[in-house]
């Protein structure tokens, strides 16, 4: 029995997604990463450099869509909700 995962996006994520679309980033790469998260493909998550964060991002995880294009996320409520917090470069996210 597969449980459906609800994807929740923050306003900050939506704003930055729009910005990266305007910069002509390949959004299909982001969609592929989200699919990997939903499937919990541990091997592919390692390839994307998935790791937990500290400090003001405590409780969140980060992975690399491209070498300097990152997704900050977390799972909520026993992995039934995927919360997409932010999207950006290292400089954008960790000023």
PyMOL Python script that loads the backbone (N, CA, C, O; Angstrom):
from pymol import cmd

cmd.read_pdbstr("""\
ATOM      1  N   UNK A   1       0.842  -1.183   0.000  1.00  0.00           N
ATOM      2  CA  UNK A   1       0.000   0.000   0.000  1.00  0.00           C
ATOM      3  C   UNK A   1       0.889   1.250   0.000  1.00  0.00           C
ATOM      4  O   UNK A   1       1.644   1.466   0.948  1.00  0.00           O
ATOM      5  N   UNK A   2       0.811   2.054  -1.026  1.00  0.00           N
ATOM      6  CA  UNK A   2       1.571   3.297  -1.119  1.00  0.00           C
ATOM      7  C   UNK A   2       0.804   4.429  -0.467  1.00  0.00           C
ATOM      8  O   UNK A   2      -0.390   4.611  -0.705  1.00  0.00           O
ATOM      9  N   UNK A   3       1.506   5.186   0.357  1.00  0.00           N
ATOM     10  CA  UNK A   3       0.895   6.363   0.964  1.00  0.00           C
ATOM     11  C   UNK A   3       1.242   7.568   0.108  1.00  0.00           C
ATOM     12  O   UNK A   3       2.381   7.716  -0.336  1.00  0.00           O
ATOM     13  N   UNK A   4       0.280   8.408  -0.116  1.00  0.00           N
ATOM     14  CA  UNK A   4       0.475   9.613  -0.926  1.00  0.00           C
ATOM     15  C   UNK A   4       1.179  10.670  -0.071  1.00  0.00           C
ATOM     16  O   UNK A   4       0.790  10.924   1.069  1.00  0.00           O
ATOM     17  N   UNK A   5       2.205  11.270  -0.633  1.00  0.00           N
ATOM     18  CA  UNK A   5       2.937  12.329   0.057  1.00  0.00           C
ATOM     19  C   UNK A   5       2.418  13.668  -0.432  1.00  0.00           C
ATOM     20  O   UNK A   5       2.344  13.921  -1.634  1.00  0.00           O
ATOM     21  N   UNK A   6       2.063  14.517   0.512  1.00  0.00           N
ATOM     22  CA  UNK A   6       1.598  15.865   0.189  1.00  0.00           C
ATOM     23  C   UNK A   6       2.813  16.790   0.146  1.00  0.00           C
ATOM     24  O   UNK A   6       3.623  16.801   1.073  1.00  0.00           O
ATOM     25  N   UNK A   7       2.934  17.558  -0.924  1.00  0.00           N
ATOM     26  CA  UNK A   7       4.048  18.496  -1.061  1.00  0.00           C
ATOM     27  C   UNK A   7       3.564  19.884  -0.675  1.00  0.00           C
ATOM     28  O   UNK A   7       2.593  20.394  -1.233  1.00  0.00           O
ATOM     29  N   UNK A   8       4.250  20.485   0.283  1.00  0.00           N
ATOM     30  CA  UNK A   8       3.932  21.826   0.775  1.00  0.00           C
ATOM     31  C   UNK A   8       5.103  22.737   0.401  1.00  0.00           C
ATOM     32  O   UNK A   8       6.258  22.393   0.650  1.00  0.00           O
ATOM     33  N   UNK A   9       4.814  23.879  -0.186  1.00  0.00           N
ATOM     34  CA  UNK A   9       5.876  24.809  -0.568  1.00  0.00           C
ATOM     35  C   UNK A   9       5.717  26.123   0.190  1.00  0.00           C
ATOM     36  O   UNK A   9       4.613  26.653   0.318  1.00  0.00           O
ATOM     37  N   UNK A  10       6.832  26.636   0.685  1.00  0.00           N
ATOM     38  CA  UNK A  10       6.804  27.931   1.369  1.00  0.00           C
ATOM     39  C   UNK A  10       6.690  29.042   0.333  1.00  0.00           C
ATOM     40  O   UNK A  10       6.955  28.831  -0.850  1.00  0.00           O
ATOM     41  N   UNK A  11       6.297  30.212   0.784  1.00  0.00           N
ATOM     42  CA  UNK A  11       6.242  31.382  -0.105  1.00  0.00           C
ATOM     43  C   UNK A  11       7.629  31.721  -0.644  1.00  0.00           C
ATOM     44  O   UNK A  11       7.777  32.139  -1.792  1.00  0.00           O
ATOM     45  N   UNK A  12       8.639  31.535   0.202  1.00  0.00           N
ATOM     46  CA  UNK A  12      10.017  31.790  -0.207  1.00  0.00           C
ATOM     47  C   UNK A  12      10.430  30.835  -1.331  1.00  0.00           C
ATOM     48  O   UNK A  12      11.071  31.247  -2.298  1.00  0.00           O
ATOM     49  N   UNK A  13      10.062  29.566  -1.199  1.00  0.00           N
ATOM     50  CA  UNK A  13      10.351  28.592  -2.257  1.00  0.00           C
ATOM     51  C   UNK A  13       9.670  29.004  -3.561  1.00  0.00           C
ATOM     52  O   UNK A  13      10.294  28.982  -4.622  1.00  0.00           O
ATOM     53  N   UNK A  14       8.398  29.379  -3.484  1.00  0.00           N
ATOM     54  CA  UNK A  14       7.650  29.775  -4.687  1.00  0.00           C
ATOM     55  C   UNK A  14       8.299  30.980  -5.365  1.00  0.00           C
ATOM     56  O   UNK A  14       8.420  31.023  -6.589  1.00  0.00           O
ATOM     57  N   UNK A  15       8.712  31.954  -4.560  1.00  0.00           N
ATOM     58  CA  UNK A  15       9.351  33.165  -5.088  1.00  0.00           C
ATOM     59  C   UNK A  15      10.657  32.810  -5.795  1.00  0.00           C
ATOM     60  O   UNK A  15      10.923  33.284  -6.900  1.00  0.00           O
ATOM     61  N   UNK A  16      11.470  31.971  -5.149  1.00  0.00           N
ATOM     62  CA  UNK A  16      12.753  31.614  -5.740  1.00  0.00           C
ATOM     63  C   UNK A  16      12.593  30.685  -6.939  1.00  0.00           C
ATOM     64  O   UNK A  16      13.402  30.736  -7.865  1.00  0.00           O
ATOM     65  N   UNK A  17      11.576  29.847  -6.940  1.00  0.00           N
ATOM     66  CA  UNK A  17      11.304  29.003  -8.101  1.00  0.00           C
ATOM     67  C   UNK A  17      11.006  29.877  -9.319  1.00  0.00           C
ATOM     68  O   UNK A  17      11.517  29.633 -10.412  1.00  0.00           O
ATOM     69  N   UNK A  18      10.187  30.880  -9.118  1.00  0.00           N
ATOM     70  CA  UNK A  18       9.856  31.812 -10.208  1.00  0.00           C
ATOM     71  C   UNK A  18      11.128  32.513 -10.708  1.00  0.00           C
ATOM     72  O   UNK A  18      11.319  32.693 -11.911  1.00  0.00           O
ATOM     73  N   UNK A  19      11.986  32.903  -9.766  1.00  0.00           N
ATOM     74  CA  UNK A  19      13.230  33.592 -10.121  1.00  0.00           C
ATOM     75  C   UNK A  19      14.155  32.690 -10.944  1.00  0.00           C
ATOM     76  O   UNK A  19      14.755  33.133 -11.924  1.00  0.00           O
ATOM     77  N   UNK A  20      14.262  31.428 -10.538  1.00  0.00           N
ATOM     78  CA  UNK A  20      15.142  30.509 -11.264  1.00  0.00           C
ATOM     79  C   UNK A  20      14.563  30.103 -12.611  1.00  0.00           C
ATOM     80  O   UNK A  20      15.314  29.792 -13.536  1.00  0.00           O
ATOM     81  N   UNK A  21      13.248  30.101 -12.734  1.00  0.00           N
ATOM     82  CA  UNK A  21      12.637  29.870 -14.052  1.00  0.00           C
ATOM     83  C   UNK A  21      13.020  31.004 -14.998  1.00  0.00           C
ATOM     84  O   UNK A  21      13.347  30.765 -16.161  1.00  0.00           O
ATOM     85  N   UNK A  22      12.977  32.251 -14.492  1.00  0.00           N
ATOM     86  CA  UNK A  22      13.341  33.409 -15.317  1.00  0.00           C
ATOM     87  C   UNK A  22      14.809  33.366 -15.729  1.00  0.00           C
ATOM     88  O   UNK A  22      15.178  33.866 -16.792  1.00  0.00           O
ATOM     89  N   UNK A  23      15.649  32.761 -14.875  1.00  0.00           N
ATOM     90  CA  UNK A  23      17.077  32.630 -15.186  1.00  0.00           C
ATOM     91  C   UNK A  23      17.344  31.420 -16.084  1.00  0.00           C
ATOM     92  O   UNK A  23      18.497  31.107 -16.382  1.00  0.00           O
ATOM     93  N   UNK A  24      16.288  30.750 -16.509  1.00  0.00           N
ATOM     94  CA  UNK A  24      16.355  29.605 -17.424  1.00  0.00           C
ATOM     95  C   UNK A  24      17.058  28.390 -16.832  1.00  0.00           C
ATOM     96  O   UNK A  24      17.718  27.642 -17.554  1.00  0.00           O
ATOM     97  N   UNK A  25      16.923  28.189 -15.523  1.00  0.00           N
ATOM     98  CA  UNK A  25      17.402  26.952 -14.922  1.00  0.00           C
ATOM     99  C   UNK A  25      16.498  25.818 -15.397  1.00  0.00           C
ATOM    100  O   UNK A  25      15.316  26.031 -15.668  1.00  0.00           O
ATOM    101  N   UNK A  26      17.054  24.621 -15.497  1.00  0.00           N
ATOM    102  CA  UNK A  26      16.308  23.457 -15.966  1.00  0.00           C
ATOM    103  C   UNK A  26      15.432  22.928 -14.826  1.00  0.00           C
ATOM    104  O   UNK A  26      15.893  22.159 -13.983  1.00  0.00           O
ATOM    105  N   UNK A  27      14.179  23.343 -14.813  1.00  0.00           N
ATOM    106  CA  UNK A  27      13.250  22.999 -13.733  1.00  0.00           C
ATOM    107  C   UNK A  27      12.965  21.497 -13.713  1.00  0.00           C
ATOM    108  O   UNK A  27      12.565  20.960 -12.679  1.00  0.00           O
ATOM    109  N   UNK A  28      13.164  20.814 -14.840  1.00  0.00           N
ATOM    110  CA  UNK A  28      12.961  19.359 -14.844  1.00  0.00           C
ATOM    111  C   UNK A  28      13.947  18.673 -13.902  1.00  0.00           C
ATOM    112  O   UNK A  28      13.648  17.603 -13.372  1.00  0.00           O
ATOM    113  N   UNK A  29      15.122  19.274 -13.687  1.00  0.00           N
ATOM    114  CA  UNK A  29      16.076  18.719 -12.720  1.00  0.00           C
ATOM    115  C   UNK A  29      15.512  18.803 -11.304  1.00  0.00           C
ATOM    116  O   UNK A  29      15.673  17.872 -10.515  1.00  0.00           O
ATOM    117  N   UNK A  30      14.859  19.905 -10.983  1.00  0.00           N
ATOM    118  CA  UNK A  30      14.204  20.048  -9.683  1.00  0.00           C
ATOM    119  C   UNK A  30      13.099  19.007  -9.546  1.00  0.00           C
ATOM    120  O   UNK A  30      12.970  18.369  -8.501  1.00  0.00           O
ATOM    121  N   UNK A  31      12.307  18.837 -10.590  1.00  0.00           N
ATOM    122  CA  UNK A  31      11.225  17.847 -10.560  1.00  0.00           C
ATOM    123  C   UNK A  31      11.773  16.442 -10.351  1.00  0.00           C
ATOM    124  O   UNK A  31      11.176  15.646  -9.627  1.00  0.00           O
ATOM    125  N   UNK A  32      12.911  16.128 -10.983  1.00  0.00           N
ATOM    126  CA  UNK A  32      13.544  14.821 -10.795  1.00  0.00           C
ATOM    127  C   UNK A  32      13.977  14.617  -9.350  1.00  0.00           C
ATOM    128  O   UNK A  32      13.791  13.537  -8.790  1.00  0.00           O
ATOM    129  N   UNK A  33      14.555  15.655  -8.744  1.00  0.00           N
ATOM    130  CA  UNK A  33      14.993  15.577  -7.350  1.00  0.00           C
ATOM    131  C   UNK A  33      13.798  15.351  -6.425  1.00  0.00           C
ATOM    132  O   UNK A  33      13.874  14.540  -5.503  1.00  0.00           O
ATOM    133  N   UNK A  34      12.710  16.053  -6.661  1.00  0.00           N
ATOM    134  CA  UNK A  34      11.508  15.880  -5.836  1.00  0.00           C
ATOM    135  C   UNK A  34      10.985  14.455  -5.977  1.00  0.00           C
ATOM    136  O   UNK A  34      10.537  13.860  -4.997  1.00  0.00           O
ATOM    137  N   UNK A  35      11.040  13.908  -7.180  1.00  0.00           N
ATOM    138  CA  UNK A  35      10.622  12.520  -7.402  1.00  0.00           C
ATOM    139  C   UNK A  35      11.506  11.554  -6.611  1.00  0.00           C
ATOM    140  O   UNK A  35      11.006  10.592  -6.026  1.00  0.00           O
ATOM    141  N   UNK A  36      12.815  11.806  -6.591  1.00  0.00           N
ATOM    142  CA  UNK A  36      13.748  10.981  -5.816  1.00  0.00           C
ATOM    143  C   UNK A  36      13.406  11.059  -4.330  1.00  0.00           C
ATOM    144  O   UNK A  36      13.442  10.047  -3.630  1.00  0.00           O
ATOM    145  N   UNK A  37      13.075  12.258  -3.844  1.00  0.00           N
ATOM    146  CA  UNK A  37      12.687  12.422  -2.437  1.00  0.00           C
ATOM    147  C   UNK A  37      11.428  11.621  -2.121  1.00  0.00           C
ATOM    148  O   UNK A  37      11.366  10.927  -1.106  1.00  0.00           O
ATOM    149  N   UNK A  38      10.442  11.720  -2.980  1.00  0.00           N
ATOM    150  CA  UNK A  38       9.174  11.019  -2.750  1.00  0.00           C
ATOM    151  C   UNK A  38       9.390   9.508  -2.735  1.00  0.00           C
ATOM    152  O   UNK A  38       8.796   8.797  -1.925  1.00  0.00           O
ATOM    153  N   UNK A  39      10.243   9.025  -3.634  1.00  0.00           N
ATOM    154  CA  UNK A  39      10.522   7.585  -3.699  1.00  0.00           C
ATOM    155  C   UNK A  39      11.495   7.136  -2.613  1.00  0.00           C
ATOM    156  O   UNK A  39      11.680   5.939  -2.394  1.00  0.00           O
ATOM    157  N   UNK A  40      12.119   8.103  -1.932  1.00  0.00           N
ATOM    158  CA  UNK A  40      13.128   7.838  -0.909  1.00  0.00           C
ATOM    159  C   UNK A  40      14.232   6.935  -1.459  1.00  0.00           C
ATOM    160  O   UNK A  40      14.620   5.951  -0.829  1.00  0.00           O
ATOM    161  N   UNK A  41      14.726   7.285  -2.637  1.00  0.00           N
ATOM    162  CA  UNK A  41      15.796   6.534  -3.296  1.00  0.00           C
ATOM    163  C   UNK A  41      17.125   6.929  -2.646  1.00  0.00           C
ATOM    164  O   UNK A  41      17.764   7.901  -3.050  1.00  0.00           O
ATOM    165  N   UNK A  42      17.525   6.159  -1.635  1.00  0.00           N
ATOM    166  CA  UNK A  42      18.684   6.496  -0.809  1.00  0.00           C
ATOM    167  C   UNK A  42      19.953   6.627  -1.647  1.00  0.00           C
ATOM    168  O   UNK A  42      20.757   7.530  -1.414  1.00  0.00           O
ATOM    169  N   UNK A  43      20.138   5.747  -2.607  1.00  0.00           N
ATOM    170  CA  UNK A  43      21.338   5.792  -3.448  1.00  0.00           C
ATOM    171  C   UNK A  43      21.412   7.102  -4.238  1.00  0.00           C
ATOM    172  O   UNK A  43      22.467   7.733  -4.291  1.00  0.00           O
ATOM    173  N   UNK A  44      20.318   7.504  -4.839  1.00  0.00           N
ATOM    174  CA  UNK A  44      20.306   8.759  -5.605  1.00  0.00           C
ATOM    175  C   UNK A  44      20.416   9.964  -4.680  1.00  0.00           C
ATOM    176  O   UNK A  44      21.046  10.960  -5.038  1.00  0.00           O
ATOM    177  N   UNK A  45      19.812   9.888  -3.492  1.00  0.00           N
ATOM    178  CA  UNK A  45      19.935  10.995  -2.541  1.00  0.00           C
ATOM    179  C   UNK A  45      21.398  11.225  -2.183  1.00  0.00           C
ATOM    180  O   UNK A  45      21.829  12.370  -2.045  1.00  0.00           O
ATOM    181  N   UNK A  46      22.159  10.154  -2.034  1.00  0.00           N
ATOM    182  CA  UNK A  46      23.599  10.286  -1.763  1.00  0.00           C
ATOM    183  C   UNK A  46      24.298  10.989  -2.923  1.00  0.00           C
ATOM    184  O   UNK A  46      25.184  11.817  -2.711  1.00  0.00           O
ATOM    185  N   UNK A  47      23.896  10.653  -4.152  1.00  0.00           N
ATOM    186  CA  UNK A  47      24.503  11.286  -5.329  1.00  0.00           C
ATOM    187  C   UNK A  47      24.228  12.790  -5.356  1.00  0.00           C
ATOM    188  O   UNK A  47      25.038  13.563  -5.868  1.00  0.00           O
ATOM    189  N   UNK A  48      23.096  13.197  -4.811  1.00  0.00           N
ATOM    190  CA  UNK A  48      22.745  14.620  -4.748  1.00  0.00           C
ATOM    191  C   UNK A  48      23.338  15.314  -3.519  1.00  0.00           C
ATOM    192  O   UNK A  48      23.075  16.495  -3.291  1.00  0.00           O
ATOM    193  N   UNK A  49      24.134  14.593  -2.728  1.00  0.00           N
ATOM    194  CA  UNK A  49      24.777  15.195  -1.564  1.00  0.00           C
ATOM    195  C   UNK A  49      23.807  15.539  -0.449  1.00  0.00           C
ATOM    196  O   UNK A  49      24.021  16.510   0.277  1.00  0.00           O
ATOM    197  N   UNK A  50      22.752  14.766  -0.302  1.00  0.00           N
ATOM    198  CA  UNK A  50      21.731  15.007   0.728  1.00  0.00           C
ATOM    199  C   UNK A  50      22.352  14.955   2.121  1.00  0.00           C
ATOM    200  O   UNK A  50      23.075  14.015   2.450  1.00  0.00           O
ATOM    201  N   UNK A  51      22.066  15.970   2.936  1.00  0.00           N
ATOM    202  CA  UNK A  51      22.569  15.984   4.312  1.00  0.00           C
ATOM    203  C   UNK A  51      21.715  16.905   5.180  1.00  0.00           C
ATOM    204  O   UNK A  51      21.002  17.778   4.686  1.00  0.00           O
ATOM    205  N   UNK A  52      21.813  16.680   6.492  1.00  0.00           N
ATOM    206  CA  UNK A  52      21.061  17.517   7.437  1.00  0.00           C
ATOM    207  C   UNK A  52      21.788  18.844   7.630  1.00  0.00           C
ATOM    208  O   UNK A  52      22.993  18.951   7.403  1.00  0.00           O
ATOM    209  N   UNK A  53      21.029  19.848   8.052  1.00  0.00           N
ATOM    210  CA  UNK A  53      21.566  21.192   8.252  1.00  0.00           C
ATOM    211  C   UNK A  53      21.570  21.554   9.728  1.00  0.00           C
ATOM    212  O   UNK A  53      20.882  20.934  10.539  1.00  0.00           O
ATOM    213  N   UNK A  54      22.359  22.570  10.061  1.00  0.00           N
ATOM    214  CA  UNK A  54      22.480  23.041  11.443  1.00  0.00           C
ATOM    215  C   UNK A  54      22.095  24.514  11.510  1.00  0.00           C
ATOM    216  O   UNK A  54      21.718  25.118  10.505  1.00  0.00           O
ATOM    217  N   UNK A  55      22.194  25.071  12.688  1.00  0.00           N
ATOM    218  CA  UNK A  55      21.947  26.500  12.870  1.00  0.00           C
ATOM    219  C   UNK A  55      20.504  26.877  12.626  1.00  0.00           C
ATOM    220  O   UNK A  55      19.590  26.204  13.103  1.00  0.00           O
ATOM    221  N   UNK A  56      20.294  27.961  11.878  1.00  0.00           N
ATOM    222  CA  UNK A  56      18.929  28.442  11.648  1.00  0.00           C
ATOM    223  C   UNK A  56      18.123  27.481  10.779  1.00  0.00           C
ATOM    224  O   UNK A  56      16.900  27.596  10.707  1.00  0.00           O
ATOM    225  N   UNK A  57      18.791  26.536  10.118  1.00  0.00           N
ATOM    226  CA  UNK A  57      18.105  25.525   9.305  1.00  0.00           C
ATOM    227  C   UNK A  57      17.996  24.182  10.035  1.00  0.00           C
ATOM    228  O   UNK A  57      17.729  23.157   9.408  1.00  0.00           O
ATOM    229  N   UNK A  58      18.199  24.183  11.351  1.00  0.00           N
ATOM    230  CA  UNK A  58      18.093  22.952  12.149  1.00  0.00           C
ATOM    231  C   UNK A  58      16.770  22.250  11.854  1.00  0.00           C
ATOM    232  O   UNK A  58      15.717  22.887  11.841  1.00  0.00           O
ATOM    233  N   UNK A  59      16.822  20.935  11.618  1.00  0.00           N
ATOM    234  CA  UNK A  59      15.616  20.170  11.318  1.00  0.00           C
ATOM    235  C   UNK A  59      15.335  20.041   9.831  1.00  0.00           C
ATOM    236  O   UNK A  59      14.449  19.287   9.427  1.00  0.00           O
ATOM    237  N   UNK A  60      16.080  20.769   9.018  1.00  0.00           N
ATOM    238  CA  UNK A  60      15.924  20.694   7.568  1.00  0.00           C
ATOM    239  C   UNK A  60      17.087  19.913   6.961  1.00  0.00           C
ATOM    240  O   UNK A  60      18.110  19.682   7.606  1.00  0.00           O
ATOM    241  N   UNK A  61      16.904  19.522   5.723  1.00  0.00           N
ATOM    242  CA  UNK A  61      17.933  18.844   4.955  1.00  0.00           C
ATOM    243  C   UNK A  61      18.189  19.647   3.683  1.00  0.00           C
ATOM    244  O   UNK A  61      17.383  20.490   3.289  1.00  0.00           O
ATOM    245  N   UNK A  62      19.326  19.366   3.053  1.00  0.00           N
ATOM    246  CA  UNK A  62      19.688  20.055   1.820  1.00  0.00           C
ATOM    247  C   UNK A  62      20.243  19.035   0.841  1.00  0.00           C
ATOM    248  O   UNK A  62      20.894  18.065   1.230  1.00  0.00           O
ATOM    249  N   UNK A  63      19.977  19.270  -0.425  1.00  0.00           N
ATOM    250  CA  UNK A  63      20.625  18.477  -1.466  1.00  0.00           C
ATOM    251  C   UNK A  63      20.930  19.365  -2.653  1.00  0.00           C
ATOM    252  O   UNK A  63      20.374  20.453  -2.798  1.00  0.00           O
ATOM    253  N   UNK A  64      21.823  18.882  -3.499  1.00  0.00           N
ATOM    254  CA  UNK A  64      22.314  19.656  -4.637  1.00  0.00           C
ATOM    255  C   UNK A  64      21.619  19.204  -5.914  1.00  0.00           C
ATOM    256  O   UNK A  64      21.806  18.072  -6.360  1.00  0.00           O
ATOM    257  N   UNK A  65      20.827  20.078  -6.494  1.00  0.00           N
ATOM    258  CA  UNK A  65      20.202  19.817  -7.787  1.00  0.00           C
ATOM    259  C   UNK A  65      21.289  19.909  -8.861  1.00  0.00           C
ATOM    260  O   UNK A  65      21.362  19.079  -9.767  1.00  0.00           O
ATOM    261  N   UNK A  66      22.123  20.931  -8.737  1.00  0.00           N
ATOM    262  CA  UNK A  66      23.345  21.128  -9.517  1.00  0.00           C
ATOM    263  C   UNK A  66      24.409  21.498  -8.490  1.00  0.00           C
ATOM    264  O   UNK A  66      24.072  21.727  -7.329  1.00  0.00           O
ATOM    265  N   UNK A  67      25.685  21.563  -8.878  1.00  0.00           N
ATOM    266  CA  UNK A  67      26.718  21.860  -7.878  1.00  0.00           C
ATOM    267  C   UNK A  67      26.443  23.100  -7.023  1.00  0.00           C
ATOM    268  O   UNK A  67      26.763  23.099  -5.834  1.00  0.00           O
ATOM    269  N   UNK A  68      25.862  24.153  -7.594  1.00  0.00           N
ATOM    270  CA  UNK A  68      25.564  25.341  -6.792  1.00  0.00           C
ATOM    271  C   UNK A  68      24.099  25.752  -6.942  1.00  0.00           C
ATOM    272  O   UNK A  68      23.783  26.938  -7.031  1.00  0.00           O
ATOM    273  N   UNK A  69      23.219  24.764  -6.970  1.00  0.00           N
ATOM    274  CA  UNK A  69      21.766  25.002  -6.966  1.00  0.00           C
ATOM    275  C   UNK A  69      21.179  24.010  -5.984  1.00  0.00           C
ATOM    276  O   UNK A  69      21.182  22.805  -6.233  1.00  0.00           O
ATOM    277  N   UNK A  70      20.679  24.511  -4.874  1.00  0.00           N
ATOM    278  CA  UNK A  70      20.322  23.675  -3.733  1.00  0.00           C
ATOM    279  C   UNK A  70      18.832  23.710  -3.430  1.00  0.00           C
ATOM    280  O   UNK A  70      18.133  24.673  -3.746  1.00  0.00           O
ATOM    281  N   UNK A  71      18.369  22.635  -2.810  1.00  0.00           N
ATOM    282  CA  UNK A  71      16.996  22.548  -2.322  1.00  0.00           C
ATOM    283  C   UNK A  71      17.052  22.283  -0.826  1.00  0.00           C
ATOM    284  O   UNK A  71      17.713  21.344  -0.382  1.00  0.00           O
ATOM    285  N   UNK A  72      16.361  23.107  -0.051  1.00  0.00           N
ATOM    286  CA  UNK A  72      16.244  22.911   1.393  1.00  0.00           C
ATOM    287  C   UNK A  72      14.839  22.387   1.659  1.00  0.00           C
ATOM    288  O   UNK A  72      13.852  22.967   1.206  1.00  0.00           O
ATOM    289  N   UNK A  73      14.762  21.273   2.405  1.00  0.00           N
ATOM    290  CA  UNK A  73      13.471  20.602   2.597  1.00  0.00           C
ATOM    291  C   UNK A  73      13.446  19.854   3.930  1.00  0.00           C
ATOM    292  O   UNK A  73      14.460  19.748   4.619  1.00  0.00           O
ATOM    293  N   UNK A  74      12.278  19.343   4.272  1.00  0.00           N
ATOM    294  CA  UNK A  74      12.144  18.402   5.386  1.00  0.00           C
ATOM    295  C   UNK A  74      10.858  17.611   5.189  1.00  0.00           C
ATOM    296  O   UNK A  74       9.927  18.052   4.515  1.00  0.00           O
ATOM    297  N   UNK A  75      10.836  16.444   5.789  1.00  0.00           N
ATOM    298  CA  UNK A  75       9.616  15.646   5.823  1.00  0.00           C
ATOM    299  C   UNK A  75       8.923  15.907   7.146  1.00  0.00           C
ATOM    300  O   UNK A  75       9.584  16.055   8.173  1.00  0.00           O
ATOM    301  N   UNK A  76       7.602  15.964   7.136  1.00  0.00           N
ATOM    302  CA  UNK A  76       6.810  16.204   8.344  1.00  0.00           C
ATOM    303  C   UNK A  76       5.804  15.081   8.537  1.00  0.00           C
ATOM    304  O   UNK A  76       5.486  14.354   7.596  1.00  0.00           O
ATOM    305  N   UNK A  77       5.306  14.944   9.753  1.00  0.00           N
ATOM    306  CA  UNK A  77       4.230  13.999  10.075  1.00  0.00           C
ATOM    307  C   UNK A  77       4.516  12.598   9.563  1.00  0.00           C
ATOM    308  O   UNK A  77       3.785  12.071   8.724  1.00  0.00           O
ATOM    309  N   UNK A  78       5.584  12.000  10.073  1.00  0.00           N
ATOM    310  CA  UNK A  78       5.934  10.623   9.714  1.00  0.00           C
ATOM    311  C   UNK A  78       6.092  10.422   8.215  1.00  0.00           C
ATOM    312  O   UNK A  78       5.634   9.421   7.663  1.00  0.00           O
ATOM    313  N   UNK A  79       6.741  11.373   7.562  1.00  0.00           N
ATOM    314  CA  UNK A  79       7.080  11.287   6.137  1.00  0.00           C
ATOM    315  C   UNK A  79       5.878  11.363   5.202  1.00  0.00           C
ATOM    316  O   UNK A  79       5.984  10.936   4.052  1.00  0.00           O
ATOM    317  N   UNK A  80       4.760  11.878   5.642  1.00  0.00           N
ATOM    318  CA  UNK A  80       3.609  12.008   4.758  1.00  0.00           C
ATOM    319  C   UNK A  80       3.522  13.388   4.122  1.00  0.00           C
ATOM    320  O   UNK A  80       2.719  13.600   3.214  1.00  0.00           O
ATOM    321  N   UNK A  81       4.337  14.328   4.588  1.00  0.00           N
ATOM    322  CA  UNK A  81       4.364  15.676   4.018  1.00  0.00           C
ATOM    323  C   UNK A  81       5.806  16.044   3.690  1.00  0.00           C
ATOM    324  O   UNK A  81       6.700  15.890   4.522  1.00  0.00           O
ATOM    325  N   UNK A  82       6.020  16.524   2.488  1.00  0.00           N
ATOM    326  CA  UNK A  82       7.326  17.013   2.059  1.00  0.00           C
ATOM    327  C   UNK A  82       7.231  18.530   1.999  1.00  0.00           C
ATOM    328  O   UNK A  82       6.499  19.081   1.177  1.00  0.00           O
ATOM    329  N   UNK A  83       7.976  19.206   2.875  1.00  0.00           N
ATOM    330  CA  UNK A  83       7.938  20.664   2.974  1.00  0.00           C
ATOM    331  C   UNK A  83       9.155  21.229   2.253  1.00  0.00           C
ATOM    332  O   UNK A  83      10.285  21.008   2.688  1.00  0.00           O
ATOM    333  N   UNK A  84       8.942  21.953   1.158  1.00  0.00           N
ATOM    334  CA  UNK A  84      10.017  22.570   0.394  1.00  0.00           C
ATOM    335  C   UNK A  84      10.181  24.004   0.882  1.00  0.00           C
ATOM    336  O   UNK A  84       9.335  24.859   0.619  1.00  0.00           O
ATOM    337  N   UNK A  85      11.273  24.261   1.592  1.00  0.00           N
ATOM    338  CA  UNK A  85      11.474  25.559   2.230  1.00  0.00           C
ATOM    339  C   UNK A  85      12.081  26.588   1.290  1.00  0.00           C
ATOM    340  O   UNK A  85      11.572  27.703   1.173  1.00  0.00           O
ATOM    341  N   UNK A  86      13.174  26.217   0.615  1.00  0.00           N
ATOM    342  CA  UNK A  86      13.880  27.229  -0.161  1.00  0.00           C
ATOM    343  C   UNK A  86      14.662  26.579  -1.291  1.00  0.00           C
ATOM    344  O   UNK A  86      14.867  25.366  -1.327  1.00  0.00           O
ATOM    345  N   UNK A  87      15.085  27.429  -2.203  1.00  0.00           N
ATOM    346  CA  UNK A  87      15.784  27.017  -3.406  1.00  0.00           C
ATOM    347  C   UNK A  87      16.767  28.119  -3.727  1.00  0.00           C
ATOM    348  O   UNK A  87      16.390  29.291  -3.723  1.00  0.00           O
ATOM    349  N   UNK A  88      18.022  27.783  -4.006  1.00  0.00           N
ATOM    350  CA  UNK A  88      18.973  28.824  -4.356  1.00  0.00           C
ATOM    351  C   UNK A  88      20.400  28.337  -4.381  1.00  0.00           C
ATOM    352  O   UNK A  88      20.669  27.145  -4.233  1.00  0.00           O
ATOM    353  N   UNK A  89      21.313  29.271  -4.568  1.00  0.00           N
ATOM    354  CA  UNK A  89      22.742  28.964  -4.555  1.00  0.00           C
ATOM    355  C   UNK A  89      23.236  29.003  -3.114  1.00  0.00           C
ATOM    356  O   UNK A  89      22.509  29.418  -2.212  1.00  0.00           O
ATOM    357  N   UNK A  90      24.483  28.565  -2.903  1.00  0.00           N
ATOM    358  CA  UNK A  90      25.062  28.646  -1.557  1.00  0.00           C
ATOM    359  C   UNK A  90      25.008  30.089  -1.046  1.00  0.00           C
ATOM    360  O   UNK A  90      24.636  30.335   0.101  1.00  0.00           O
ATOM    361  N   UNK A  91      25.381  31.030  -1.903  1.00  0.00           N
ATOM    362  CA  UNK A  91      25.385  32.436  -1.491  1.00  0.00           C
ATOM    363  C   UNK A  91      23.983  32.929  -1.145  1.00  0.00           C
ATOM    364  O   UNK A  91      23.814  33.695  -0.196  1.00  0.00           O
ATOM    365  N   UNK A  92      22.976  32.498  -1.906  1.00  0.00           N
ATOM    366  CA  UNK A  92      21.595  32.908  -1.631  1.00  0.00           C
ATOM    367  C   UNK A  92      21.110  32.374  -0.287  1.00  0.00           C
ATOM    368  O   UNK A  92      20.460  33.089   0.477  1.00  0.00           O
ATOM    369  N   UNK A  93      21.429  31.127  -0.007  1.00  0.00           N
ATOM    370  CA  UNK A  93      20.853  30.454   1.158  1.00  0.00           C
ATOM    371  C   UNK A  93      21.613  30.704   2.450  1.00  0.00           C
ATOM    372  O   UNK A  93      21.013  30.723   3.525  1.00  0.00           O
ATOM    373  N   UNK A  94      22.920  30.896   2.361  1.00  0.00           N
ATOM    374  CA  UNK A  94      23.731  30.954   3.577  1.00  0.00           C
ATOM    375  C   UNK A  94      24.502  32.257   3.686  1.00  0.00           C
ATOM    376  O   UNK A  94      25.715  32.250   3.894  1.00  0.00           O
ATOM    377  N   UNK A  95      23.804  33.370   3.546  1.00  0.00           N
ATOM    378  CA  UNK A  95      24.414  34.706   3.658  1.00  0.00           C
ATOM    379  C   UNK A  95      24.791  34.981   5.086  1.00  0.00           C
ATOM    380  O   UNK A  95      25.318  36.051   5.390  1.00  0.00           O
TER     381      UNK A  95
END
""", "prot")
cmd.dss("prot")
cmd.show_as("cartoon", "prot")
cmd.util.cbc("prot")
cmd.orient("prot")
